[in-house]
Amino acid sequence: MIKKEIIASMRNETTWVALLENGVPVELYIEPAQEFCLVGSVFKGRVENVLPGIEAAFVDIGLDRNAFLYVNDVLPLQPQGKRHPSIKELIRPGQEIMVQVAKDPLGSKGPRVTMRVNLPGRFTVLMPTVNHLGISRRIEDEEERERLRALINRIKPDGMGIIVRTAARGVDGETLKEDIDLLCSLWRDIQAKASTVSAPSTLYRERSLLARTIRDLFTEEVDRMVVDSEAYHRKVINMLDGVDAGLEKRVVLEKRADLFEYYGVNQEISKALERRVWLRCGGYLIFDQTEALTVIDVNTGKYTGRIDLEDTVFKTNIDAAVEIVRQLRLRNLGGIIIIDFIDMSTEEHRNKVLEVLAEEIKKDRRRTHIMGLTQLGLVELTRKKVHPSLSELLMTTCPRCGGAGRVALVDEP
């Protein structure tokens, strides 16, 4: 049984939220007070240019950089085998369209947007532009999935889609309907505003980090939520009053000089910004993050084992599989990830390491796929990238080496 805790703190006008599992930090979220979350926010934008060569368009949504709109995020869902129209058949320069941010700006790239708007609630996600019904993959009980599917089929708005979230497990139909009705009301407000403003304009701002934490993280699976100020405590209680009043007793106020220091979060943040991570057994991991992908190398380090080489390698890889997933979540790494486990001679050990890796990934809320082993014995996986990684948020490129990690031994002539 995993003990889950949420630690929320205001530090230097910035909201910090950490999710702990069995006392160990596994996820971290940071939001400055003067900023709002782009991902999930809805804009009325103007198409600046259409590029058939890459089947994409750039859209002005009022930010410093234009947003990127790919053709697959414009199209309605097409039946398999039917020809997809090109980007220039769907939109034109100067056209005003409604878009939602799907990915934050990363590096030199602007945000990625989609015309398929998703509005998340406590128990469901409303998809007003597509007719679809989905159930969270984390609800594994088939009987419960069928119950929820039957309920949603009866209350789903015509022509719209609904995704049932993990928090809906065991929830009655009336509560689900109230959640959907609120989202439908929000969608009508967005449409009404869109009809009265010109592009570029903000139609809907995603909620604050604290509000999103209540909505997305603070479920029945969480044992308690710890805050360090009376103002935060009142906010959380007020938010829960309209969401799930039964969780109010799990909100704890602890006035400490540094809540993150007390719960060991600061130490884990420092480790997550380093290239090398030590394993419990004495082995270590090396993280190399590039623009294209992240490479993780596993080493035995100080661990020499007690039986033989194969046993030493196997135990190191098992420890590594567990820690790698935690680091992916804590560092918020996304995109293509390559893991170089230490070579194992037996098929049984290779399968067991992949099994442990897959089991740990089930704890991750971000969509992650293990692609399997390459011919070189490397494990490939992809993790959905939505926000900047921890290092991108808390660190900057070295002006001396330009991010290369190396400087010349002698000055150039």
C-alpha positions in Angstrom: 0.0 0.0 0.0 1.4 3.4 -1.1 1.1 6.3 1.3 0.5 9.4 -0.7 0.9 13.0 0.6 0.7 16.4 -1.0 3.0 19.2 0.3 2.0 22.7 -0.8 4.0 25.9 0.1 4.3 29.5 -1.0 7.9 30.4 -1.3 9.2 33.8 -2.7 5.8 34.6 -4.4 5.9 31.2 -6.1 3.6 28.2 -5.4 5.4 24.9 -4.9 3.6 21.6 -4.8 5.2 18.2 -4.2 3.6 14.7 -4.3 5.2 12.2 -1.9 4.9 8.4 -2.1 5.9 6.6 1.1 7.6 9.8 2.2 9.7 10.1 -1.0 9.1 13.1 -3.4 8.0 11.8 -6.9 6.4 14.8 -8.6 7.1 18.5 -8.3 5.0 21.5 -9.6 6.1 25.2 -9.6 4.1 28.3 -10.6 5.1 31.9 -10.1 2.3 34.1 -8.6 2.3 36.5 -11.6 1.9 33.8 -14.2 -1.0 31.6 -15.3 -0.8 28.1 -16.7 -0.8 28.2 -20.5 -1.5 24.5 -20.9 -5.3 24.1 -20.9 -6.0 27.8 -21.5 -8.2 28.6 -24.5 -7.6 31.5 -26.9 -9.1 33.1 -29.9 -6.2 33.2 -32.3 -5.5 34.5 -35.8 -3.8 32.3 -38.4 -0.6 34.1 -39.4 0.7 31.7 -42.0 0.0 28.2 -43.4 2.9 25.9 -44.3 1.7 23.0 -46.5 5.3 21.7 -46.6 5.1 20.7 -43.0 1.3 20.5 -42.8 1.1 23.0 -40.0 0.2 26.6 -39.3 1.4 29.4 -37.0 -1.3 31.1 -34.9 -1.1 34.5 -33.1 -2.7 34.0 -29.7 -1.3 37.2 -28.1 2.0 35.8 -26.8 5.6 36.7 -27.6 5.9 33.7 -30.0 3.3 32.4 -32.4 1.7 29.0 -31.5 2.3 25.9 -33.6 -0.8 24.1 -35.0 -0.3 20.7 -36.6 -2.8 19.4 -39.2 -3.8 16.5 -36.9 -4.9 19.0 -34.3 -7.2 20.7 -36.8 -8.9 17.7 -38.4 -12.0 16.2 -37.1 -11.4 12.5 -36.3 -11.5 10.7 -39.7 -12.6 7.2 -40.4 -9.7 4.8 -41.0 -8.8 4.7 -44.7 -10.4 8.1 -45.5 -8.2 10.7 -47.1 -7.1 13.5 -44.7 -7.5 17.0 -46.1 -4.3 19.1 -46.3 -3.7 22.0 -43.9 -4.4 24.6 -46.6 -7.8 23.0 -47.2 -8.8 23.4 -43.6 -7.6 26.9 -42.5 -6.3 30.0 -44.3 -4.1 33.0 -43.3 -6.1 35.7 -41.4 -8.7 33.3 -40.2 -9.8 33.6 -36.6 -10.0 30.2 -34.8 -10.4 28.9 -31.3 -7.5 26.9 -29.9 -6.3 25.4 -26.7 -2.7 25.2 -25.5 -1.6 21.5 -25.4 2.2 22.1 -24.7 4.1 24.9 -23.1 6.7 26.8 -25.0 9.9 24.8 -25.0 13.3 26.2 -25.8 13.0 28.4 -28.9 9.6 26.9 -29.8 6.3 28.5 -29.1 3.4 26.7 -27.5 1.7 23.9 -29.4 -2.1 24.3 -29.8 -5.1 22.2 -30.8 -8.6 23.0 -32.0 -9.9 20.0 -30.1 -10.7 21.6 -26.8 -10.7 19.5 -23.6 -12.2 20.9 -20.4 -11.2 18.9 -17.3 -13.5 18.6 -14.2 -13.1 16.7 -11.0 -14.5 13.4 -12.3 -14.7 13.9 -16.1 -13.2 15.7 -19.0 -15.5 17.3 -21.5 -14.5 17.2 -25.2 -17.1 19.5 -26.9 -15.6 19.1 -30.4 -15.6 15.3 -30.7 -18.1 12.6 -30.0 -16.2 10.1 -27.9 -16.4 8.1 -24.6 -13.3 7.0 -22.8 -12.5 5.5 -19.3 -9.3 6.2 -17.4 -6.8 3.3 -18.0 -6.1 3.4 -14.2 -9.6 2.1 -13.5 -8.7 -1.5 -14.1 -11.8 -3.3 -12.6 -13.9 -4.3 -15.6 -17.2 -4.3 -13.7 -16.6 -0.7 -12.6 -15.6 0.4 -16.1 -18.9 -1.0 -17.5 -20.9 0.7 -14.7 -19.3 4.0 -15.5 -19.7 3.5 -19.3 -23.4 2.8 -18.8 -23.9 5.9 -16.6 -22.0 8.2 -19.0 -23.9 6.9 -22.1 -27.1 8.1 -20.4 -25.9 11.6 -19.5 -23.4 12.4 -22.2 -24.3 15.6 -24.1 -25.3 14.9 -27.7 -22.4 15.3 -30.1 -19.8 15.8 -27.4 -17.2 13.5 -25.8 -16.5 12.5 -22.2 -13.5 11.0 -20.6 -14.1 9.5 -17.2 -11.2 10.3 -14.8 -9.7 8.0 -12.2 -11.4 10.0 -9.4 -14.8 8.9 -10.7 -14.2 5.4 -9.4 -17.3 4.6 -7.2 -19.0 7.9 -7.9 -22.8 7.9 -8.5 -24.5 9.1 -11.6 -25.9 12.3 -10.1 -22.5 13.5 -9.1 -21.1 12.8 -12.5 -24.0 14.7 -14.1 -23.3 17.7 -11.9 -19.6 17.6 -13.0 -20.5 17.4 -16.7 -23.2 20.2 -16.4 -20.6 22.5 -14.9 -18.2 21.8 -17.8 -21.0 22.3 -20.3 -21.8 25.7 -18.7 -18.1 26.6 -18.9 -18.0 25.7 -22.6 -21.1 27.9 -23.3 -19.3 30.8 -21.5 -16.2 30.3 -23.7 -18.3 30.2 -26.9 -20.2 33.3 -25.8 -17.0 35.3 -25.2 -15.5 34.0 -28.5 -18.4 35.6 -30.4 -17.8 39.0 -28.9 -14.0 39.5 -29.0 -11.5 39.7 -31.9 -8.3 37.7 -32.1 -5.9 37.5 -30.4 -7.8 37.2 -27.1 -7.8 34.9 -24.0 -11.1 33.1 -23.7 -10.4 30.9 -20.7 -7.4 30.8 -18.3 -6.5 27.4 -16.8 -6.9 27.4 -13.0 -4.1 28.2 -10.6 -1.6 25.5 -9.5 -3.3 25.1 -6.1 -6.7 24.7 -7.7 -5.4 22.2 -10.3 -3.8 20.3 -7.4 -7.2 20.0 -5.7 -8.9 19.0 -9.0 -6.3 16.6 -10.4 -4.1 15.3 -7.5 -6.1 15.4 -4.2 -8.2 12.3 -4.5 -9.3 9.5 -2.2 -5.9 7.8 -2.8 -4.1 10.7 -1.0 -3.8 10.3 2.7 -3.3 14.0 3.5 -2.5 17.4 2.1 -0.1 19.6 4.1 0.0 23.4 3.7 2.2 25.9 5.5 -0.1 29.0 5.7 -3.5 29.8 7.1 -4.4 31.6 3.8 -3.6 28.4 1.8 -5.5 26.3 4.4 -8.7 28.4 3.9 -8.3 28.3 0.1 -8.0 24.5 0.1 -11.0 24.1 2.4 -13.1 26.5 0.3 -12.2 24.7 -2.9 -13.0 21.3 -1.5 -16.4 22.5 -0.3 -17.5 22.6 -3.9 -15.6 19.5 -5.0 -15.3 16.8 -2.3 -16.1 18.0 1.3 -15.2 14.6 2.6 -11.5 15.3 2.0 -11.5 18.4 4.3 -10.4 16.4 7.3 -7.2 15.3 5.4 -6.0 18.9 5.0 -3.3 19.7 7.6 -1.8 23.1 8.5 1.8 23.0 9.6 3.5 26.3 10.2 7.2 25.6 9.6 10.0 27.9 8.5 10.6 25.7 5.4 8.0 22.9 4.8 10.0 21.5 1.8 13.2 21.3 3.9 11.3 19.5 6.7 9.9 16.8 4.4 13.2 16.4 2.5 11.9 17.9 -0.8 14.7 20.4 -1.1 17.3 17.7 -0.9 15.6 15.7 -3.6 15.3 18.8 -5.9 19.1 19.3 -5.6 19.7 15.6 -6.5 17.3 15.8 -9.4 19.3 18.7 -10.9 22.5 16.7 -10.9 23.7 14.4 -13.7 24.5 11.5 -11.4 22.0 9.8 -9.1 23.1 7.1 -6.6 21.0 3.9 -6.1 20.3 2.3 -2.8 22.5 -0.7 -3.7 25.5 1.5 -4.5 25.1 1.7 -8.2 24.3 4.9 -10.0 22.5 6.5 -13.0 23.8 9.1 -15.4 21.2 11.4 -17.0 22.1 13.2 -20.3 19.3 15.4 -21.5 19.5 16.7 -25.0 17.0 18.5 -27.2 16.2 15.3 -29.2 16.0 12.8 -26.3 17.2 11.8 -22.9 19.7 9.0 -22.4 20.0 7.2 -19.0 23.1 5.0 -18.3 23.1 2.4 -15.5 26.3 1.5 -13.7 27.2 -0.9 -10.8 29.3 1.8 -9.2 30.3 0.8 -5.6 28.0 -2.3 -5.6 30.1 -5.5 -5.9 27.4 -8.0 -4.9 27.8 -11.3 -3.0 27.0 -14.1 -5.4 28.3 -13.6 -8.9 28.4 -11.0 -11.7 25.0 -11.8 -13.2 23.3 -11.5 -9.8 25.1 -8.1 -9.1 24.0 -6.8 -12.5 20.4 -8.0 -12.1 20.0 -6.4 -8.7 21.5 -3.2 -9.9 19.1 -3.1 -12.9 16.1 -3.8 -10.7 17.0 -0.9 -8.4 17.7 1.3 -11.5 14.2 0.5 -13.0 12.5 1.7 -9.9 14.6 4.9 -9.5 14.5 5.8 -13.2 10.7 6.1 -13.2 10.8 8.2 -10.0 13.4 10.5 -11.6 11.4 10.8 -14.8 8.4 12.0 -12.8 10.4 14.2 -10.5 12.5 15.8 -13.3 9.4 15.9 -15.5 11.3 14.4 -18.5 9.4 13.8 -21.7 9.8 12.8 -25.3 12.1 10.0 -26.3 14.0 8.3 -23.5 16.7 5.7 -24.0 17.8 3.5 -21.0 21.1 1.6 -21.2 20.7 -1.1 -18.6 23.8 -3.2 -17.8 23.9 -6.2 -20.1 22.2 -9.3 -18.6 22.9 -12.8 -20.0 19.6 -14.5 -19.1 16.2 -13.8 -20.8 14.5 -14.3 -17.5 16.4 -11.4 -15.9 15.8 -9.1 -18.9 12.1 -9.8 -18.8 11.9 -9.2 -15.0 13.6 -5.8 -15.3 11.2 -4.8 -18.0 8.3 -6.1 -15.9 9.4 -3.9 -12.9 9.8 -0.9 -15.2 6.3 -1.4 -16.5 4.9 -1.8 -13.0 6.5 1.4 -11.8 5.3 3.3 -14.9 1.7 2.5 -13.9 2.1 5.0 -11.0 2.9 7.8 -13.5 -0.1 10.0 -14.4 1.7 11.2 -17.6 1.1 8.9 -20.6 4.2 6.7 -21.1 4.8 3.8 -23.5 7.6 1.2 -23.3 8.6 0.5 -26.9 10.8 -2.5 -26.0 14.4 -3.5 -26.4 16.5 -2.5 -29.4 19.0 -4.8 -31.1 21.7 -3.2 -29.0 19.9 -4.1 -25.8 18.7 -0.5 -25.1 15.2 0.1 -23.7 13.2 2.7 -25.6 10.2 4.5 -24.1 8.3 7.7 -24.8 6.7 10.0 -22.1 4.3 12.7 -23.0 6.0 16.1 -22.8 3.6 18.9 -21.8 5.6 21.3 -19.5 9.3 22.2 -19.3 11.5 19.8 -17.3 12.7 20.6 -13.8 16.1 21.7 -15.0 14.6 23.9 -17.7 12.5 25.7 -14.9 15.3 26.0 -12.3 18.5 26.3 -14.3 19.8 28.4 -17.2 22.3 27.7 -20.0 25.9 28.3 -19.0 27.2 31.4 -20.8 30.7 30.0 -20.8 30.1 26.7 -22.5 26.7 27.5 -24.2 25.2 24.3 -22.8 27.9 21.9 -24.1 29.1 21.1 -20.6 32.7 21.6 -21.6 35.1 24.6 -22.0 38.3 24.9 -23.9 41.5 24.2 -22.0 43.2 27.1 -23.7 41.8 30.3 -25.1 41.5 30.5 -28.8 44.3 32.4 -30.6 
